[in-house]
Every structure is written in structure tokens, then in C-alpha cells.
Amino acid sequence: MVSNRCKQAVKDELKKLGLHFIIVDLGEVEIMENINSEMRDQLKLDLLALGFELMDDKKAMLIEKIKNAIIELVHHSDDDLIKTNFSEYLSVKLNHNYTYLANLFSEVQGTNIEHFIISHKIERIKELIIYDELNLTEISYKMNYSSVAHLSNQFKKMTGLTPSHFKQLKDKRRTPIEEVGLTKN
């Protein structure tokens, strides 16, 4: 789950089933009741109809938590938080050694965490370019790049376009957040 709208949709489904939730957060739901397999199957179907997946596999849940932590940091955090070291941030937030998280992510996703982070940063940069409220120097600083040249090189490597060329395009194509960074290396 990425947005407040997603969270609300899950809350609505839980309410329809008469379930009381403690937490509905990015990729995580905690309910008060113990549910039987029939109710679990119904919840699984209802969530699937909304485009969500109910996961049982601990590794899959950890991968979702990694993705959600990165998305939250890149797309929804304040300027200071994005300047944090991603490996430290993920280790602390998920209470696992970063090497374990990185190896698990690569094994399951077929791409590495760094590529996933860069893909999301580039998507966020596209969004900031489209908003046209910040110049490239400000975007570079906001997204924690060492220089505009570094941002521009990474942007061109990932998109095939320079940021200024992207800005000139009439049809600025963006990728939905849930699809960013999921291509194989």
C-alpha cells in the first residue's frame, strides 16, 4: 500500500467484514480478532479485487516492507530524511542487517536495492520537474545528489533523456509507483 487512499480502501474492506484494526499502514495490517480460514479467504479475495495481496510468506512480507520503506522515504518524506543513508535507514526501520536485506531483495526481486532506490529517485525527480516549482539545482539538493551533473548523468542513464529534454516533452511519461524499479537488471 502506498497512499492514504489505499489504506482507506483496506480499512473499508476490514469494516465490511466486521474486523477491527489496530494498524493499517504501508504493507501491514494488524487486526484485533483471530480470524478463521473462511474469513481469511474472504479477506484475501476482497483485497485481491482491490489490487492488493494478502501475504503469508515471511520473506515476501519483508520484501514488501523494504519496498514500502524506500517508497515512503523517496516519495513521502521531508527533505532531511531523504539525506539519510539508505542502508542504515532500512536496517534500523526493519530491524535486520542490511547485507541480509540486500541479498534477500536481490534473490527474490531479480534486481538490487540500489537499482530500486535509484529508479524511485528518478521517478520522484520526474514528478518534481513536472511540477516546475524547483529548478534542477534545488531538485538535486532535495534528492541528495552531490551535484546537478550527478543527477543529470543518473537521470539520462535511467531514462535516456536529460532532465532538460524531459522537461521539454509534451507527453511526460511517468511510471506508477508500484511498477517502479521492478525490471530485471
Rosetta constraint file for C-alpha pairs under 8 A:
AtomPair CA 1 CA 6 HARMONIC 5.67 0.50
AtomPair CA 1 CA 7 HARMONIC 6.57 0.50
AtomPair CA 1 CA 25 HARMONIC 7.45 0.50
AtomPair CA 1 CA 26 HARMONIC 4.87 0.50
AtomPair CA 1 CA 27 HARMONIC 5.18 0.50
AtomPair CA 1 CA 52 HARMONIC 7.68 0.50
AtomPair CA 1 CA 68 HARMONIC 7.53 0.50
AtomPair CA 2 CA 6 HARMONIC 6.49 0.50
AtomPair CA 2 CA 7 HARMONIC 7.79 0.50
AtomPair CA 2 CA 26 HARMONIC 5.94 0.50
AtomPair CA 2 CA 27 HARMONIC 7.88 0.50
AtomPair CA 2 CA 68 HARMONIC 7.03 0.50
AtomPair CA 2 CA 71 HARMONIC 7.57 0.50
AtomPair CA 2 CA 72 HARMONIC 7.71 0.50
AtomPair CA 2 CA 178 HARMONIC 7.96 0.50
AtomPair CA 3 CA 7 HARMONIC 6.46 0.50
AtomPair CA 3 CA 26 HARMONIC 7.95 0.50
AtomPair CA 4 CA 8 HARMONIC 6.10 0.50
AtomPair CA 5 CA 9 HARMONIC 6.19 0.50
AtomPair CA 6 CA 10 HARMONIC 6.37 0.50
AtomPair CA 7 CA 11 HARMONIC 6.20 0.50
AtomPair CA 7 CA 24 HARMONIC 6.24 0.50
AtomPair CA 7 CA 25 HARMONIC 6.61 0.50
AtomPair CA 7 CA 26 HARMONIC 7.52 0.50
AtomPair CA 8 CA 12 HARMONIC 6.09 0.50
AtomPair CA 9 CA 13 HARMONIC 6.36 0.50
AtomPair CA 9 CA 50 HARMONIC 7.84 0.50
AtomPair CA 10 CA 14 HARMONIC 6.24 0.50
AtomPair CA 10 CA 24 HARMONIC 7.59 0.50
AtomPair CA 10 CA 47 HARMONIC 7.16 0.50
AtomPair CA 11 CA 15 HARMONIC 6.18 0.50
AtomPair CA 11 CA 21 HARMONIC 7.66 0.50
AtomPair CA 11 CA 24 HARMONIC 7.02 0.50
AtomPair CA 12 CA 16 HARMONIC 6.21 0.50
AtomPair CA 13 CA 17 HARMONIC 6.47 0.50
AtomPair CA 13 CA 43 HARMONIC 7.63 0.50
AtomPair CA 13 CA 46 HARMONIC 6.96 0.50
AtomPair CA 13 CA 47 HARMONIC 7.44 0.50
AtomPair CA 14 CA 18 HARMONIC 6.35 0.50
AtomPair CA 14 CA 19 HARMONIC 5.09 0.50
AtomPair CA 14 CA 20 HARMONIC 6.94 0.50
AtomPair CA 14 CA 21 HARMONIC 7.46 0.50
AtomPair CA 14 CA 43 HARMONIC 7.62 0.50
AtomPair CA 15 CA 19 HARMONIC 5.46 0.50
AtomPair CA 15 CA 20 HARMONIC 6.78 0.50
AtomPair CA 17 CA 39 HARMONIC 7.96 0.50
AtomPair CA 17 CA 43 HARMONIC 7.68 0.50
AtomPair CA 19 CA 31 HARMONIC 6.81 0.50
AtomPair CA 19 CA 32 HARMONIC 7.38 0.50
AtomPair CA 19 CA 33 HARMONIC 6.76 0.50
AtomPair CA 20 CA 31 HARMONIC 5.66 0.50
AtomPair CA 20 CA 32 HARMONIC 5.65 0.50
AtomPair CA 20 CA 33 HARMONIC 7.00 0.50
AtomPair CA 21 CA 29 HARMONIC 7.21 0.50
AtomPair CA 21 CA 30 HARMONIC 5.76 0.50
AtomPair CA 21 CA 31 HARMONIC 4.06 0.50
AtomPair CA 21 CA 32 HARMONIC 5.81 0.50
AtomPair CA 22 CA 29 HARMONIC 7.65 0.50
AtomPair CA 22 CA 30 HARMONIC 5.41 0.50
AtomPair CA 22 CA 31 HARMONIC 5.50 0.50
AtomPair CA 22 CA 32 HARMONIC 6.47 0.50
AtomPair CA 23 CA 28 HARMONIC 7.40 0.50
AtomPair CA 23 CA 29 HARMONIC 5.42 0.50
AtomPair CA 23 CA 30 HARMONIC 4.99 0.50
AtomPair CA 23 CA 31 HARMONIC 7.09 0.50
AtomPair CA 24 CA 28 HARMONIC 5.98 0.50
AtomPair CA 24 CA 29 HARMONIC 4.53 0.50
AtomPair CA 24 CA 30 HARMONIC 6.58 0.50
AtomPair CA 25 CA 29 HARMONIC 6.26 0.50
AtomPair CA 26 CA 65 HARMONIC 7.66 0.50
AtomPair CA 26 CA 68 HARMONIC 6.12 0.50
AtomPair CA 27 CA 61 HARMONIC 7.85 0.50
AtomPair CA 27 CA 64 HARMONIC 6.34 0.50
AtomPair CA 27 CA 65 HARMONIC 6.37 0.50
AtomPair CA 27 CA 68 HARMONIC 6.82 0.50
AtomPair CA 35 CA 39 HARMONIC 6.07 0.50
AtomPair CA 35 CA 40 HARMONIC 6.32 0.50
AtomPair CA 36 CA 40 HARMONIC 6.19 0.50
AtomPair CA 37 CA 41 HARMONIC 6.02 0.50
AtomPair CA 38 CA 42 HARMONIC 6.30 0.50
AtomPair CA 39 CA 43 HARMONIC 6.11 0.50
AtomPair CA 40 CA 44 HARMONIC 6.06 0.50
AtomPair CA 41 CA 45 HARMONIC 6.24 0.50
AtomPair CA 42 CA 46 HARMONIC 6.11 0.50
AtomPair CA 43 CA 47 HARMONIC 6.02 0.50
AtomPair CA 44 CA 48 HARMONIC 6.04 0.50
AtomPair CA 44 CA 53 HARMONIC 6.88 0.50
AtomPair CA 44 CA 54 HARMONIC 5.53 0.50
AtomPair CA 45 CA 49 HARMONIC 6.21 0.50
AtomPair CA 46 CA 50 HARMONIC 6.72 0.50
AtomPair CA 47 CA 51 HARMONIC 6.42 0.50
AtomPair CA 47 CA 52 HARMONIC 5.01 0.50
AtomPair CA 47 CA 53 HARMONIC 6.21 0.50
AtomPair CA 47 CA 54 HARMONIC 7.10 0.50
AtomPair CA 48 CA 52 HARMONIC 4.90 0.50
AtomPair CA 48 CA 53 HARMONIC 5.59 0.50
AtomPair CA 48 CA 54 HARMONIC 7.74 0.50
AtomPair CA 55 CA 60 HARMONIC 7.03 0.50
AtomPair CA 55 CA 61 HARMONIC 6.43 0.50
AtomPair CA 56 CA 60 HARMONIC 7.75 0.50
AtomPair CA 56 CA 61 HARMONIC 7.32 0.50
AtomPair CA 57 CA 61 HARMONIC 6.22 0.50
AtomPair CA 58 CA 62 HARMONIC 6.18 0.50
AtomPair CA 59 CA 63 HARMONIC 6.21 0.50
AtomPair CA 59 CA 104 HARMONIC 7.76 0.50
AtomPair CA 60 CA 64 HARMONIC 6.27 0.50
AtomPair CA 61 CA 65 HARMONIC 6.23 0.50
AtomPair CA 62 CA 66 HARMONIC 6.20 0.50
AtomPair CA 63 CA 67 HARMONIC 6.26 0.50
AtomPair CA 63 CA 104 HARMONIC 7.66 0.50
AtomPair CA 63 CA 105 HARMONIC 6.14 0.50
AtomPair CA 63 CA 108 HARMONIC 7.94 0.50
AtomPair CA 64 CA 68 HARMONIC 6.00 0.50
AtomPair CA 65 CA 69 HARMONIC 5.96 0.50
AtomPair CA 65 CA 94 HARMONIC 7.49 0.50
AtomPair CA 66 CA 70 HARMONIC 6.29 0.50
AtomPair CA 66 CA 90 HARMONIC 7.02 0.50
AtomPair CA 66 CA 94 HARMONIC 7.61 0.50
AtomPair CA 66 CA 101 HARMONIC 7.86 0.50
AtomPair CA 67 CA 71 HARMONIC 6.13 0.50
AtomPair CA 68 CA 72 HARMONIC 5.87 0.50
AtomPair CA 69 CA 73 HARMONIC 6.07 0.50
AtomPair CA 69 CA 90 HARMONIC 7.08 0.50
AtomPair CA 69 CA 93 HARMONIC 7.83 0.50
AtomPair CA 70 CA 74 HARMONIC 6.02 0.50
AtomPair CA 70 CA 90 HARMONIC 7.99 0.50
AtomPair CA 70 CA 117 HARMONIC 6.54 0.50
AtomPair CA 71 CA 75 HARMONIC 5.59 0.50
AtomPair CA 71 CA 76 HARMONIC 7.25 0.50
AtomPair CA 71 CA 120 HARMONIC 7.03 0.50
AtomPair CA 71 CA 177 HARMONIC 7.82 0.50
AtomPair CA 72 CA 76 HARMONIC 4.94 0.50
AtomPair CA 72 CA 77 HARMONIC 6.28 0.50
AtomPair CA 73 CA 77 HARMONIC 5.05 0.50
AtomPair CA 73 CA 81 HARMONIC 6.93 0.50
AtomPair CA 73 CA 82 HARMONIC 5.93 0.50
AtomPair CA 74 CA 82 HARMONIC 6.24 0.50
AtomPair CA 74 CA 117 HARMONIC 7.87 0.50
AtomPair CA 74 CA 120 HARMONIC 6.69 0.50
AtomPair CA 74 CA 121 HARMONIC 6.18 0.50
AtomPair CA 74 CA 124 HARMONIC 7.12 0.50
AtomPair CA 75 CA 120 HARMONIC 7.82 0.50
AtomPair CA 75 CA 121 HARMONIC 8.00 0.50
AtomPair CA 75 CA 124 HARMONIC 6.30 0.50
AtomPair CA 77 CA 81 HARMONIC 6.10 0.50
AtomPair CA 77 CA 82 HARMONIC 6.64 0.50
AtomPair CA 78 CA 82 HARMONIC 6.89 0.50
AtomPair CA 79 CA 83 HARMONIC 6.99 0.50
AtomPair CA 79 CA 142 HARMONIC 5.72 0.50
AtomPair CA 79 CA 143 HARMONIC 7.50 0.50
AtomPair CA 80 CA 84 HARMONIC 7.31 0.50
AtomPair CA 82 CA 142 HARMONIC 7.88 0.50
AtomPair CA 82 CA 143 HARMONIC 6.67 0.50
AtomPair CA 82 CA 144 HARMONIC 6.83 0.50
AtomPair CA 83 CA 143 HARMONIC 7.40 0.50
AtomPair CA 83 CA 144 HARMONIC 5.47 0.50
AtomPair CA 84 CA 88 HARMONIC 7.75 0.50
AtomPair CA 84 CA 89 HARMONIC 6.75 0.50
AtomPair CA 85 CA 89 HARMONIC 6.08 0.50
AtomPair CA 86 CA 90 HARMONIC 6.03 0.50
AtomPair CA 87 CA 91 HARMONIC 6.11 0.50
AtomPair CA 87 CA 98 HARMONIC 5.83 0.50
AtomPair CA 88 CA 92 HARMONIC 6.10 0.50
AtomPair CA 88 CA 98 HARMONIC 7.30 0.50
AtomPair CA 89 CA 93 HARMONIC 5.92 0.50
AtomPair CA 90 CA 94 HARMONIC 5.75 0.50
AtomPair CA 90 CA 95 HARMONIC 7.78 0.50
AtomPair CA 90 CA 96 HARMONIC 7.89 0.50
AtomPair CA 90 CA 98 HARMONIC 6.90 0.50
AtomPair CA 91 CA 95 HARMONIC 5.37 0.50
AtomPair CA 91 CA 96 HARMONIC 5.06 0.50
AtomPair CA 91 CA 97 HARMONIC 5.50 0.50
AtomPair CA 91 CA 98 HARMONIC 5.21 0.50
AtomPair CA 91 CA 101 HARMONIC 7.86 0.50
AtomPair CA 92 CA 96 HARMONIC 7.10 0.50
AtomPair CA 96 CA 100 HARMONIC 7.02 0.50
AtomPair CA 96 CA 101 HARMONIC 6.79 0.50
AtomPair CA 97 CA 101 HARMONIC 6.46 0.50
AtomPair CA 98 CA 102 HARMONIC 5.97 0.50
AtomPair CA 99 CA 103 HARMONIC 6.04 0.50
AtomPair CA 100 CA 104 HARMONIC 6.03 0.50
AtomPair CA 101 CA 105 HARMONIC 5.99 0.50
AtomPair CA 102 CA 106 HARMONIC 6.16 0.50
AtomPair CA 102 CA 112 HARMONIC 6.76 0.50
AtomPair CA 102 CA 113 HARMONIC 6.05 0.50
AtomPair CA 103 CA 107 HARMONIC 6.05 0.50
AtomPair CA 103 CA 112 HARMONIC 7.98 0.50
AtomPair CA 104 CA 108 HARMONIC 6.09 0.50
AtomPair CA 105 CA 109 HARMONIC 5.62 0.50
AtomPair CA 105 CA 110 HARMONIC 7.61 0.50
AtomPair CA 105 CA 111 HARMONIC 7.33 0.50
AtomPair CA 105 CA 112 HARMONIC 6.39 0.50
AtomPair CA 105 CA 113 HARMONIC 6.55 0.50
AtomPair CA 106 CA 110 HARMONIC 5.12 0.50
AtomPair CA 106 CA 111 HARMONIC 5.00 0.50
AtomPair CA 106 CA 112 HARMONIC 4.69 0.50
AtomPair CA 106 CA 113 HARMONIC 7.01 0.50
AtomPair CA 107 CA 111 HARMONIC 7.76 0.50
AtomPair CA 109 CA 182 HARMONIC 7.23 0.50
AtomPair CA 109 CA 184 HARMONIC 7.77 0.50
AtomPair CA 110 CA 184 HARMONIC 5.52 0.50
AtomPair CA 110 CA 185 HARMONIC 7.03 0.50
AtomPair CA 111 CA 115 HARMONIC 6.76 0.50
AtomPair CA 111 CA 116 HARMONIC 7.30 0.50
AtomPair CA 111 CA 182 HARMONIC 7.28 0.50
AtomPair CA 111 CA 183 HARMONIC 7.27 0.50
AtomPair CA 111 CA 184 HARMONIC 5.41 0.50
AtomPair CA 111 CA 185 HARMONIC 5.51 0.50
AtomPair CA 112 CA 116 HARMONIC 6.44 0.50
AtomPair CA 113 CA 117 HARMONIC 6.09 0.50
AtomPair CA 114 CA 118 HARMONIC 6.11 0.50
AtomPair CA 115 CA 119 HARMONIC 6.00 0.50
AtomPair CA 115 CA 181 HARMONIC 6.63 0.50
AtomPair CA 116 CA 120 HARMONIC 6.34 0.50
AtomPair CA 116 CA 180 HARMONIC 7.34 0.50
AtomPair CA 116 CA 181 HARMONIC 4.47 0.50
AtomPair CA 116 CA 182 HARMONIC 7.12 0.50
AtomPair CA 117 CA 121 HARMONIC 6.13 0.50
AtomPair CA 117 CA 181 HARMONIC 7.51 0.50
AtomPair CA 118 CA 122 HARMONIC 6.08 0.50
AtomPair CA 118 CA 181 HARMONIC 7.93 0.50
AtomPair CA 119 CA 123 HARMONIC 6.26 0.50
AtomPair CA 119 CA 158 HARMONIC 7.40 0.50
AtomPair CA 119 CA 180 HARMONIC 6.13 0.50
AtomPair CA 119 CA 181 HARMONIC 5.07 0.50
AtomPair CA 120 CA 124 HARMONIC 6.12 0.50
AtomPair CA 120 CA 177 HARMONIC 7.62 0.50
AtomPair CA 120 CA 180 HARMONIC 6.18 0.50
AtomPair CA 120 CA 181 HARMONIC 6.73 0.50
AtomPair CA 121 CA 125 HARMONIC 6.11 0.50
AtomPair CA 121 CA 143 HARMONIC 7.17 0.50
AtomPair CA 122 CA 126 HARMONIC 6.22 0.50
AtomPair CA 122 CA 154 HARMONIC 8.00 0.50
AtomPair CA 122 CA 155 HARMONIC 6.15 0.50
AtomPair CA 122 CA 158 HARMONIC 7.56 0.50
AtomPair CA 123 CA 127 HARMONIC 6.38 0.50
AtomPair CA 123 CA 174 HARMONIC 6.81 0.50
AtomPair CA 123 CA 175 HARMONIC 7.07 0.50
AtomPair CA 123 CA 177 HARMONIC 7.99 0.50
AtomPair CA 123 CA 180 HARMONIC 7.57 0.50
AtomPair CA 124 CA 128 HARMONIC 6.27 0.50
AtomPair CA 125 CA 129 HARMONIC 6.07 0.50
AtomPair CA 125 CA 139 HARMONIC 7.01 0.50
AtomPair CA 125 CA 143 HARMONIC 7.71 0.50
AtomPair CA 126 CA 130 HARMONIC 6.14 0.50
AtomPair CA 126 CA 163 HARMONIC 7.99 0.50
AtomPair CA 126 CA 166 HARMONIC 7.93 0.50
AtomPair CA 126 CA 174 HARMONIC 7.18 0.50
AtomPair CA 127 CA 131 HARMONIC 6.24 0.50
AtomPair CA 127 CA 174 HARMONIC 7.84 0.50
AtomPair CA 128 CA 132 HARMONIC 6.38 0.50
AtomPair CA 128 CA 133 HARMONIC 7.23 0.50
AtomPair CA 128 CA 134 HARMONIC 7.02 0.50
AtomPair CA 128 CA 139 HARMONIC 7.12 0.50
AtomPair CA 129 CA 133 HARMONIC 7.66 0.50
AtomPair CA 129 CA 134 HARMONIC 7.33 0.50
AtomPair CA 129 CA 135 HARMONIC 7.82 0.50
AtomPair CA 129 CA 136 HARMONIC 7.86 0.50
AtomPair CA 129 CA 163 HARMONIC 7.75 0.50
AtomPair CA 129 CA 167 HARMONIC 6.30 0.50
AtomPair CA 130 CA 167 HARMONIC 6.81 0.50
AtomPair CA 130 CA 172 HARMONIC 7.73 0.50
AtomPair CA 134 CA 138 HARMONIC 5.69 0.50
AtomPair CA 134 CA 139 HARMONIC 6.12 0.50
AtomPair CA 135 CA 139 HARMONIC 6.22 0.50
AtomPair CA 136 CA 140 HARMONIC 5.91 0.50
AtomPair CA 136 CA 148 HARMONIC 6.63 0.50
AtomPair CA 137 CA 141 HARMONIC 6.28 0.50
AtomPair CA 137 CA 147 HARMONIC 7.64 0.50
AtomPair CA 137 CA 148 HARMONIC 5.77 0.50
AtomPair CA 138 CA 142 HARMONIC 6.00 0.50
AtomPair CA 139 CA 143 HARMONIC 5.99 0.50
AtomPair CA 140 CA 144 HARMONIC 6.15 0.50
AtomPair CA 140 CA 145 HARMONIC 5.14 0.50
AtomPair CA 140 CA 146 HARMONIC 7.46 0.50
AtomPair CA 140 CA 147 HARMONIC 6.36 0.50
AtomPair CA 140 CA 148 HARMONIC 5.55 0.50
AtomPair CA 140 CA 151 HARMONIC 6.19 0.50
AtomPair CA 141 CA 145 HARMONIC 5.95 0.50
AtomPair CA 141 CA 146 HARMONIC 7.51 0.50
AtomPair CA 141 CA 147 HARMONIC 7.60 0.50
AtomPair CA 145 CA 150 HARMONIC 6.45 0.50
AtomPair CA 145 CA 151 HARMONIC 5.97 0.50
AtomPair CA 146 CA 150 HARMONIC 6.47 0.50
AtomPair CA 146 CA 151 HARMONIC 7.89 0.50
AtomPair CA 147 CA 151 HARMONIC 6.48 0.50
AtomPair CA 148 CA 152 HARMONIC 5.98 0.50
AtomPair CA 149 CA 153 HARMONIC 6.01 0.50
AtomPair CA 150 CA 154 HARMONIC 6.20 0.50
AtomPair CA 151 CA 155 HARMONIC 5.96 0.50
AtomPair CA 152 CA 156 HARMONIC 6.04 0.50
AtomPair CA 152 CA 162 HARMONIC 6.11 0.50
AtomPair CA 152 CA 163 HARMONIC 6.20 0.50
AtomPair CA 153 CA 157 HARMONIC 6.09 0.50
AtomPair CA 153 CA 162 HARMONIC 7.72 0.50
AtomPair CA 154 CA 158 HARMONIC 6.17 0.50
AtomPair CA 155 CA 159 HARMONIC 5.92 0.50
AtomPair CA 155 CA 160 HARMONIC 7.52 0.50
AtomPair CA 155 CA 161 HARMONIC 7.01 0.50
AtomPair CA 155 CA 162 HARMONIC 6.46 0.50
AtomPair CA 155 CA 163 HARMONIC 6.65 0.50
AtomPair CA 156 CA 160 HARMONIC 4.67 0.50
AtomPair CA 156 CA 161 HARMONIC 4.69 0.50
AtomPair CA 156 CA 162 HARMONIC 4.99 0.50
AtomPair CA 156 CA 163 HARMONIC 7.30 0.50
AtomPair CA 157 CA 161 HARMONIC 7.78 0.50
AtomPair CA 161 CA 165 HARMONIC 6.03 0.50
AtomPair CA 161 CA 166 HARMONIC 6.06 0.50
AtomPair CA 162 CA 166 HARMONIC 6.17 0.50
AtomPair CA 163 CA 167 HARMONIC 6.15 0.50
AtomPair CA 164 CA 168 HARMONIC 6.43 0.50
AtomPair CA 165 CA 169 HARMONIC 6.56 0.50
AtomPair CA 166 CA 172 HARMONIC 6.87 0.50
AtomPair CA 167 CA 172 HARMONIC 7.63 0.50
AtomPair CA 175 CA 179 HARMONIC 6.48 0.50
AtomPair CA 175 CA 180 HARMONIC 6.15 0.50
AtomPair CA 176 CA 180 HARMONIC 6.55 0.50
